[in-house]
Amino acid sequence: MKIIKIILVLIVIATSAYGLITKDFLYGPISSLFLGIFIAIIGIEEFKYKGKNSWGMFFIPVSLLVRLYLVSN
């Protein structure tokens, strides 16, 4: 899981930096998609290790909201 999180973060940073440097925001939705997946993985890990009373109960709905925002745009 740690390697997957690192890869997702690098993809998000790379696509976001590309958009900011070149002012070409074509890859913005891809960056948001990977950010939503990253937040979902963090939420699942928190939920698994700390149970119901953790930040996992916050991160999982937030990741779903990020994905729903992508679908609507």
N, C-alpha and C positions, 0 to 999 in steps of 0.2 A: 504493500500500500504506500510505503514511503516513496518509492521510486515513481509510482503513478502520480502522487501529489506533486513531486518535484517537476515531472514532465508537464503536468497541467499548468503549474505556475509559470514555467518558462514559456509555454505557448501563449498564455495570457499576457505576460510582460512583453513578449516579442511583438505580438499583433497590436497591442496598445501603443507601444513605442513607435512602431512603424506608422500607425495612423497619426500620432502626434507630430512626428518628424516630417512626414510627407504631406500632411493635411489631406490624406486620402483615407476616408473612413469606411471604405468598402468592406474591410474585415472586422468591423465593430461587432456585428452579430456573432461572428465566429468566436471572438474574444469573450463575449457575454455568455455564449453557450458553454465554453470551457470553464468560465468562472462559476457558472451554476453547477456544473458537474463537480468542480473542486469543493464548493460549499456543501454539496450533498455528501461527498465523501467525508468531509470533516464532521458533519452532523451525524452520520452513521457511526463513525468511530467514537464520538462523544457519547452517543446513545448506548453503544455496546459496552463501553468501559465504565461509564458513570451512572447509567440507568435513566429513569424518567426525569429525575430532578437535575438535569444538566442542560448545557447549551445546545445539545443535540435537538431538543424539542423546539428550539428557535431556528437552527440552521437548516433543517429539512424543509420547513414551510418557506423560508426565504429562498432556498434554491428553486423550489417550485414556482415561486413568484417571478424569479428571473427568467425561467424557461417560458412561463406564460406570457411575459412581456415580449419575448422574442417571437412567439407565435403570432401575437397581435400586430406586430410591426412588420 
